[in-house]
């Protein structure tokens, strides 16, 4: 078979950006512009701040807000339990700190900046790892991006099958 005309394909790309938190109700309200702009643009799902439907638009970029609490299996909602799901993938063990440090992170930062940084970075690593794994699984049900909830992945799986 011989083609005489060249085939033209048009391709456009859109970059989506994500803010990912584990228990966003603790993190998102600490943002400087939360009370002025952000609060009105976010939705609450099971006590978590997320973007539903259309993403937020920020500096000509599309921004989705996701919470890995909504992507945790039943009974595995804590960050330490999520980290244990990925033990075979590397160091995803949550660092432990005192209850006093948990309730007063600012004092923890001032008293021991290195321990605070290690704690915070490890929490972020576990959160991102879980979000990436959920995004990979989401692709198996022919969806793109980090899903909103485990239920949404299940729904898409049923429709795919």
N, CA, C and O of each residue as an XYZ file, in Angstrom:
644
protein
N       0.852     -1.161      0.000
C       0.000      0.000      0.000
C       0.905      1.234      0.000
O       1.848      1.338      0.784
N       0.595      2.142     -0.884
C       1.400      3.341     -1.017
C       0.529      4.573     -0.755
O      -0.559      4.724     -1.311
N       1.049      5.446      0.112
C       0.347      6.692      0.398
C       0.961      7.802     -0.438
O       2.181      7.904     -0.570
N       0.102      8.615     -0.989
C       0.609      9.716     -1.796
C       0.584     11.032     -1.043
O       1.296     11.963     -1.420
N      -0.203     11.137     -0.008
C      -0.271     12.367      0.770
C       0.379     12.139      2.126
O       0.309     11.056      2.707
N       1.006     13.186      2.599
C       1.580     13.117      3.937
C       0.471     13.298      4.968
O      -0.452     14.094      4.792
N       0.592     12.549      6.025
C      -0.369     12.621      7.101
C       0.061     13.717      8.069
O       1.203     13.733      8.528
N      -0.847     14.626      8.377
C      -0.541     15.694      9.329
C      -1.237     15.396     10.644
O      -2.420     15.061     10.687
N      -0.472     15.529     11.709
C      -1.006     15.314     13.038
C      -0.750     16.567     13.856
O       0.362     17.094     13.891
N      -1.785     17.024     14.501
C      -1.661     18.184     15.371
C      -1.628     17.697     16.814
O      -2.443     16.870     17.223
N      -0.692     18.211     17.563
C      -0.541     17.792     18.945
C      -0.451     19.023     19.835
O       0.317     19.948     19.570
N      -1.238     19.014     20.880
C      -1.126     20.099     21.859
C      -0.900     19.470     23.227
O      -1.368     18.365     23.500
N      -0.199     20.166     24.060
C       0.069     19.648     25.402
C      -0.399     20.646     26.441
O      -0.388     21.857     26.220
N      -0.799     20.121     27.549
C      -1.178     20.939     28.688
C      -0.431     20.367     29.880
O      -0.483     19.163     30.133
N       0.256     21.218     30.602
C       0.959     20.776     31.798
C       0.050     20.991     33.003
O      -0.462     22.086     33.235
N      -0.131     19.933     33.749
C      -0.898     20.018     34.986
C       0.064     19.925     36.151
O       0.996     19.121     36.136
N      -0.161     20.737     37.147
C       0.671     20.752     38.337
C      -0.189     20.343     39.525
O      -1.394     20.594     39.553
N       0.444     19.714     40.498
C      -0.275     19.220     41.664
C       0.333     19.743     42.951
O       1.553     19.798     43.107
N      -0.544     20.126     43.872
C      -0.154     20.309     45.262
C      -0.651     19.042     45.943
O      -1.844     18.737     45.920
N       0.267     18.317     46.543
C      -0.093     17.058     47.181
C       0.216     17.181     48.668
O       1.315     17.573     49.060
N      -0.759     16.846     49.472
C      -0.577     16.889     50.921
C      -1.100     15.590     51.503
O      -1.876     14.877     50.868
N      -0.675     15.297     52.697
C      -1.286     14.214     53.462
C      -1.913     14.890     54.670
O      -1.217     15.399     55.549
N      -3.216     14.887     54.696
C      -4.020     15.623     55.668
C      -3.910     17.123     55.392
O      -3.352     17.886     56.181
N      -4.454     17.508     54.262
C      -4.376     18.899     53.798
C      -5.055     19.882     54.748
O      -4.751     21.074     54.719
N      -5.957     19.407     55.578
C      -6.616     20.303     56.536
C      -5.613     20.919     57.504
O      -5.870     21.984     58.064
N      -4.480     20.264     57.705
C      -3.442     20.816     58.581
C      -2.485     21.717     57.813
O      -1.950     22.671     58.377
N      -2.263     21.428     56.538
C      -1.240     22.141     55.766
C      -1.763     23.345     54.984
O      -1.188     24.431     55.059
N      -2.824     23.160     54.251
C      -3.316     24.206     53.341
C      -3.697     25.502     54.075
O      -3.358     26.578     53.583
N      -4.387     25.452     55.231
C      -4.749     26.709     55.900
C      -3.546     27.541     56.349
O      -3.700     28.720     56.667
N      -2.364     26.950     56.378
C      -1.177     27.702     56.778
C      -0.625     28.562     55.647
O       0.253     29.391     55.885
N      -1.113     28.386     54.434
C      -0.638     29.196     53.314
C      -1.074     30.643     53.496
O      -2.174     30.927     53.972
N      -0.198     31.532     53.112
C      -0.396     32.974     53.327
C      -1.703     33.488     52.727
O      -2.377     34.311     53.348
N      -2.072     33.024     51.539
C      -3.263     33.545     50.868
C      -4.486     32.638     51.026
O      -5.451     32.765     50.272
N      -4.453     31.728     51.998
C      -5.567     30.801     52.171
C      -6.877     31.527     52.449
O      -7.886     31.248     51.801
N      -6.876     32.457     53.404
C      -8.117     33.118     53.798
C      -8.645     34.086     52.746
O      -9.841     34.380     52.731
N      -7.803     34.574     51.891
C      -8.277     35.558     50.923
C      -8.791     34.916     49.639
O      -9.923     35.182     49.235
N      -7.997     34.089     48.999
C      -8.389     33.553     47.699
C      -8.632     32.056     47.695
O      -9.651     31.578     47.196
N      -7.705     31.340     48.246
C      -7.673     29.890     48.096
C      -8.891     29.197     48.709
O      -9.435     28.263     48.121
N      -9.312     29.645     49.868
C     -10.421     29.000     50.570
C     -11.672     28.920     49.703
O     -12.399     27.928     49.745
N     -11.917     29.947     48.930
C     -13.120     29.988     48.106
C     -13.035     29.075     46.882
O     -14.060     28.693     46.317
N     -11.827     28.729     46.479
C     -11.640     27.934     45.263
C     -11.518     26.435     45.528
O     -11.581     25.631     44.599
N     -11.344     26.062     46.791
C     -11.171     24.654     47.123
C     -12.467     24.038     47.630
O     -13.351     24.731     48.132
N     -12.556     22.731     47.487
C     -13.686     21.974     48.022
C     -13.187     21.131     49.183
O     -11.985     20.916     49.337
N     -14.113     20.658     49.993
C     -13.764     19.780     51.105
C     -14.393     18.421     50.834
O     -15.602     18.306     50.633
N     -13.550     17.396     50.833
C     -14.003     16.013     50.680
C     -13.453     15.241     51.872
O     -12.238     15.163     52.055
N     -14.333     14.677     52.675
C     -13.927     13.934     53.881
C     -12.874     14.687     54.695
O     -11.847     14.121     55.071
N     -13.133     15.942     54.959
C     -12.282     16.827     55.772
C     -10.953     17.193     55.096
O     -10.048     17.703     55.757
N     -10.830     16.943     53.812
C      -9.603     17.281     53.079
C      -9.884     18.371     52.059
O     -10.911     18.346     51.381
N      -8.974     19.325     51.953
C      -9.082     20.360     50.924
C      -8.574     19.792     49.607
O      -7.468     19.255     49.542
N      -9.383     19.912     48.555
C      -9.010     19.423     47.223
C      -9.615     20.342     46.167
O     -10.494     21.154     46.454
N      -9.133     20.196     44.966
C      -9.782     20.877     43.840
C     -10.657     19.840     43.142
O     -10.181     18.787     42.717
N     -11.932     20.156     43.034
C     -12.876     19.274     42.343
C     -13.106     19.800     40.936
O     -13.077     21.009     40.706
N     -13.331     18.905     40.011
C     -13.625     19.336     38.649
C     -12.457     20.051     38.016
O     -11.369     19.492     37.878
N     -12.688     21.283     37.634
C     -11.642     22.057     36.973
C     -10.515     22.397     37.947
O     -10.749     22.617     39.135
N      -9.299     22.436     37.427
C      -8.182     22.810     38.302
C      -8.195     24.307     38.597
O      -8.896     25.078     37.941
N      -7.419     24.696     39.580
C      -7.225     26.113     39.866
C      -6.299     26.676     38.794
O      -5.444     25.961     38.272
N      -6.461     27.917     38.474
C      -5.546     28.547     37.535
C      -4.671     29.515     38.316
O      -5.165     30.403     39.010
N      -3.365     29.326     38.189
C      -2.415     30.147     38.939
C      -1.247     30.469     38.025
O      -0.553     29.569     37.553
N      -1.031     31.756     37.777
C       0.048     32.220     36.900
C       0.076     31.448     35.578
O       1.121     30.951     35.158
N      -1.088     31.356     34.931
C      -1.253     30.681     33.648
C      -0.893     29.197     33.682
O      -0.505     28.621     32.665
N      -1.022     28.593     34.845
C      -0.791     27.160     34.982
C      -2.022     26.540     35.632
O      -2.732     27.188     36.402
N      -2.258     25.274     35.305
C      -3.367     24.553     35.906
C      -2.870     23.784     37.118
O      -1.883     23.053     37.039
N      -3.557     23.951     38.233
C      -3.096     23.412     39.503
C      -4.200     22.585     40.160
O      -5.296     23.078     40.424
N      -3.884     21.322     40.415
C      -4.796     20.429     41.118
C      -4.307     20.260     42.554
O      -3.103     20.235     42.813
N      -5.242     20.147     43.472
C      -4.905     19.916     44.871
C      -5.436     18.529     45.230
O      -6.617     18.236     45.045
N      -4.550     17.687     45.743
C      -4.903     16.325     46.122
C      -4.422     16.040     47.536
O      -3.453     16.633     48.010
N      -5.117     15.118     48.207
C      -4.756     14.724     49.561
C      -4.618     13.208     49.590
O      -5.570     12.495     49.273
N      -3.451     12.709     49.966
C      -3.225     11.271     49.961
C      -4.018     10.548     51.053
O      -4.108      9.321     51.031
N      -4.592     11.282     52.002
C      -5.497     10.642     52.964
C      -6.671     10.023     52.216
O      -7.168      8.963     52.597
N      -7.113     10.688     51.147
C      -8.241     10.194     50.361
C      -7.834      9.031     49.451
O      -8.689      8.371     48.861
N      -6.545      8.787     49.342
C      -6.034      7.713     48.496
C      -5.442      6.570     49.310
O      -4.771      5.691     48.769
N      -5.696      6.589     50.614
C      -5.150      5.556     51.498
C      -6.151      4.408     51.633
O      -7.357      4.638     51.728
N      -5.649      3.176     51.640
C      -6.545      2.036     51.880
C      -7.161      2.126     53.279
O      -6.609      2.776     54.167
N      -8.292      1.478     53.464
C      -8.967      1.486     54.769
C      -8.007      1.005     55.852
O      -7.336     -0.015     55.699
N      -7.957      1.753     56.937
C      -7.099      1.396     58.050
C      -5.631      1.744     57.846
O      -4.806      1.483     58.721
N      -5.297      2.330     56.704
C      -3.905      2.672     56.395
C      -3.733      4.178     56.213
O      -2.822      4.613     55.509
N      -4.597      4.978     56.840
C      -4.619      6.415     56.598
C      -3.464      7.219     57.170
O      -3.216      8.341     56.729
N      -2.755      6.666     58.141
C      -1.645      7.442     58.694
C      -0.460      7.403     57.726
O      -0.306      6.464     56.944
N       0.352      8.421     57.797
C       1.523      8.496     56.909
C       2.511      7.364     57.200
O       3.162      6.859     56.285
N       2.625      6.968     58.462
C       3.541      5.874     58.778
C       3.047      4.562     58.161
O       3.853      3.758     57.694
N       1.737      4.343     58.156
C       1.199      3.126     57.538
C       1.334      3.167     56.024
O       1.595      2.139     55.399
N       1.161      4.331     55.431
C       1.376      4.446     53.981
C       2.826      4.136     53.639
O       3.104      3.435     52.665
N       3.747      4.659     54.440
C       5.164      4.390     54.213
C       5.471      2.903     54.258
O       6.282      2.407     53.475
N       4.816      2.182     55.182
C       5.043      0.740     55.301
C       4.593     -0.017     54.053
O       5.114     -1.093     53.760
N       3.634      0.535     53.323
C       3.198     -0.110     52.080
C       4.333     -0.189     51.057
O       4.317     -1.036     50.164
N       5.316      0.703     51.198
C       6.393      0.803     50.203
C       7.755      0.427     50.768
O       8.784      0.817     50.216
N       7.773     -0.328     51.863
C       9.041     -0.724     52.484
C       9.980     -1.412     51.503
O      11.193     -1.206     51.555
N       9.438     -2.214     50.624
C      10.294     -2.942     49.678
C      10.844     -2.038     48.575
O      11.711     -2.461     47.810
N      10.357     -0.808     48.484
C      10.799      0.135     47.452
C      11.950      1.015     47.918
O      12.522      1.749     47.112
N      12.298      0.962     49.181
C      13.356      1.830     49.709
C      12.997      2.352     51.081
O      12.180      1.761     51.788
N      13.615      3.470     51.458
C      13.396      4.035     52.787
C      12.164      4.937     52.793
O      12.239      6.119     52.457
N      11.038      4.359     53.180
C       9.801      5.122     53.295
C       9.241      5.024     54.705
O       8.027      5.007     54.911
N      10.153      4.960     55.672
C       9.753      4.882     57.080
C       9.571      6.297     57.609
O      10.457      7.142     57.484
N       8.406      6.541     58.203
C       8.139      7.861     58.772
C       9.018      8.076     59.999
O       9.143      7.190     60.844
N       9.617      9.241     60.090
C      10.437      9.592     61.247
C       9.520      9.858     62.438
O       8.439     10.424     62.274
N       9.931      9.466     63.596
C       9.118      9.714     64.791
C       9.702     10.893     65.559
O      10.917     11.049     65.679
N       8.807     11.705     66.066
C       9.190     12.838     66.913
C       8.232     12.861     68.097
O       7.195     12.197     68.083
N       8.586     13.625     69.112
C       7.765     13.676     70.325
C       6.408     14.333     70.052
O       6.246     15.070     69.079
N       5.451     14.054     70.917
C       4.126     14.681     70.812
C       4.243     16.194     70.948
O       3.508     16.947     70.309
N       5.177     16.624     71.789
C       5.403     18.062     71.980
C       5.828     18.713     70.657
O       5.355     19.794     70.307
N       6.721     18.041     69.934
C       7.176     18.575     68.646
C       6.040     18.573     67.620
O       5.930     19.495     66.812
N       5.208     17.550     67.653
C       4.079     17.483     66.723
C       3.134     18.658     66.953
O       2.629     19.247     65.997
N       2.893     18.998     68.210
C       1.949     20.082     68.510
C       2.559     21.467     68.357
O       1.829     22.453     68.259
N       3.895     21.559     68.336
C       4.539     22.863     68.194
C       5.723     22.749     67.233
O       6.886     22.735     67.636
N       5.382     22.669     65.955
C       6.404     22.497     64.920
C       7.371     23.684     64.865
O       8.557     23.504     64.586
N       6.875     24.882     65.127
C       7.745     26.059     65.086
C       8.862     25.948     66.124
O      10.021     26.244     65.831
N       8.508     25.521     67.334
C       9.519     25.335     68.388
C      10.487     24.207     68.008
O      11.687     24.303     68.265
N       9.964     23.146     67.400
C      10.793     22.032     66.943
C      11.814     22.532     65.914
O      12.993     22.187     65.985
N      11.362     23.328     64.980
C      12.254     23.894     63.955
C      13.354     24.739     64.587
O      14.522     24.623     64.217
N      12.984     25.581     65.532
C      13.977     26.457     66.169
C      14.973     25.672     67.030
O      16.160     25.994     67.067
N      14.480     24.643     67.718
C      15.332     23.865     68.612
C      16.290     22.934     67.853
O      17.455     22.800     68.227
N      15.790     22.289     66.779
C      16.610     21.305     66.068
C      16.300     21.354     64.575
O      15.568     20.505     64.066
N      16.857     22.354     63.859
C      16.525     22.531     62.448
C      16.837     21.300     61.585
O      16.093     20.999     60.651
N      17.903     20.607     61.883
C      18.259     19.439     61.072
C      17.244     18.304     61.244
O      16.816     17.705     60.258
N      16.861     18.007     62.478
C      15.869     16.954     62.727
C      14.519     17.347     62.125
O      13.816     16.509     61.560
N      14.163     18.631     62.251
C      12.916     19.112     61.665
C      12.924     18.908     60.155
O      11.944     18.426     59.587
N      14.023     19.272     59.504
C      14.124     19.128     58.053
C      14.032     17.660     57.631
O      13.331     17.332     56.674
N      14.736     16.784     58.339
C      14.679     15.352     58.026
C      13.258     14.818     58.169
O      12.787     14.051     57.330
N      12.580     15.229     59.237
C      11.197     14.815     59.481
C      10.285     15.302     58.348
O       9.513     14.525     57.787
N      10.382     16.575     58.023
C       9.513     17.170     57.006
C       9.775     16.590     55.624
O       8.834     16.309     54.882
N      11.029     16.411     55.276
C      11.365     15.861     53.957
C      10.868     14.427     53.833
O      10.325     14.045     52.796
N      11.052     13.629     54.884
C      10.592     12.238     54.820
C       9.074     12.171     54.675
O       8.565     11.339     53.923
N       8.348     13.028     55.378
C       6.891     13.083     55.214
C       6.527     13.408     53.767
O       5.625     12.796     53.195
N       7.228     14.368     53.186
C       6.959     14.749     51.793
C       7.286     13.610     50.838
O       6.554     13.379     49.875
N       8.367     12.905     51.092
C       8.764     11.784     50.225
C       7.704     10.687     50.256
O       7.337     10.158     49.207
N       7.213     10.343     51.430
C       6.181      9.306     51.544
C       4.910      9.749     50.819
O       4.282      8.959     50.114
N       4.541     11.003     50.996
C       3.341     11.545     50.361
C       3.455     11.488     48.842
O       2.529     11.041     48.164
N       4.572     11.934     48.314
C       4.766     11.924     46.857
C       4.829     10.494     46.328
O       4.262     10.202     45.275
N       5.506      9.605     47.040
C       5.590      8.205     46.613
C       4.193      7.612     46.459
O       3.893      6.973     45.451
N       3.343      7.825     47.455
C       1.995      7.258     47.379
C       1.204      7.897     46.228
O       0.494      7.203     45.500
N       1.327      9.199     46.070
C       0.612      9.873     44.982
C       1.059      9.340     43.624
O       0.230      9.116     42.742
N       2.350      9.140     43.453
C       2.875      8.616     42.173
C       2.369      7.198     41.928
O       1.984      6.860     40.808
N       2.367      6.369     42.969
C       1.868      4.992     42.810
C       0.384      4.994     42.460
O      -0.055      4.172     41.656
N      -0.390      5.891     43.042
C      -1.814      5.987     42.712
C      -2.012      6.501     41.284
O      -2.937      6.085     40.586
N      -1.132      7.409     40.863
C      -1.205      7.891     39.476
C      -0.899      6.751     38.505
O      -1.575      6.603     37.486
N       0.113      5.950     38.819
C       0.440      4.788     37.961
C      -0.745      3.841     37.857
O      -1.097      3.386     36.769
N      -1.357      3.549     39.004
C      -2.500      2.645     38.987
C      -3.657      3.265     38.213
O      -4.362      2.568     37.484
N      -3.849      4.538     38.366
C      -4.911      5.245     37.653
C      -4.751      5.084     36.141
O      -5.738      4.992     35.411
N      -3.509      5.050     35.684
C      -3.271      4.863     34.246
C      -3.706      3.481     33.777
O      -4.051      3.307     32.608
N      -3.694      2.485     34.681
C      -4.129      1.145     34.275
C      -5.627      1.098     34.001
O      -6.106      0.180     33.336
N      -6.367      2.073     34.504
C      -7.802      2.147     34.210
C      -8.069      3.267     33.203
O      -9.167      3.818     33.123
N      -7.021      3.580     32.442
C      -7.095      4.531     31.320
C      -7.483      5.951     31.746
O      -8.217      6.648     31.047
N      -6.968      6.358     32.912
C      -7.167      7.722     33.392
C      -5.805      8.373     33.568
O      -4.810      7.697     33.829
N      -5.771      9.683     33.423
C      -4.525     10.428     33.526
C      -4.564     11.296     34.776
O      -5.589     11.898     35.095
N      -3.452     11.352     35.472
C      -3.322     12.241     36.620
C      -3.486     11.523     37.938
O      -3.788     10.331     37.989
N      -3.281     12.272     38.999
C      -3.436     11.747     40.352
C      -4.927     11.778     40.670
O      -5.553     12.837     40.625
N      -5.494     10.618     40.990
C      -6.939     10.580     41.236
C      -7.308     11.326     42.518
O      -6.450     11.624     43.350
N      -8.574     11.613     42.657
C      -9.064     12.333     43.834
C      -9.221     11.398     45.035
O      -8.811     11.735     46.145
N      -9.813     10.230     44.809
C     -10.065      9.283     45.898
C      -9.852      7.856     45.402
O      -9.805      7.605     44.198
N      -9.726      6.930     46.341
C      -9.673      5.510     45.967
C     -10.979      5.094     45.303
O     -10.979      4.277     44.383
N     -12.086      5.652     45.767
C     -13.386      5.321     45.176
C     -13.437      5.689     43.707
O     -14.032      4.969     42.905
N     -12.820      6.804     43.348
C     -12.834      7.209     41.939
C     -12.038      6.234     41.078
O     -12.399      5.981     39.929
N     -10.960      5.687     41.628
C     -10.200      4.671     40.890
C     -11.061      3.419     40.725
O     -11.111      2.830     39.645
N     -11.741      3.016     41.810
C     -12.609      1.831     41.750
C     -13.727      2.005     40.730
O     -14.033      1.088     39.968
N     -14.320      3.163     40.723
C     -15.373      3.458     39.755
C     -14.860      3.329     38.327
O     -15.508      2.718     37.477
N     -13.694      3.908     38.074
C     -13.121      3.835     36.735
C     -12.738      2.405     36.358
O     -12.844      2.014     35.195
N     -12.297      1.633     37.338
C     -11.970      0.235     37.088
C     -13.204     -0.548     36.660
O     -13.148     -1.339     35.718
N     -14.326     -0.325     37.356
C     -15.574     -1.015     37.013
C     -16.000     -0.640     35.596
O     -16.396     -1.515     34.826
N     -15.926      0.636     35.237
C     -16.330      1.051     33.898
C     -15.402      0.478     32.839
O     -15.845      0.141     31.741
N     -14.128      0.367     33.158
C     -13.158     -0.200     32.203
C     -13.472     -1.671     31.947
O     -13.440     -2.134     30.806
N     -13.773     -2.395     33.013
C     -14.036     -3.833     32.886
C     -15.401     -4.072     32.301
O     -15.802     -5.222     32.118
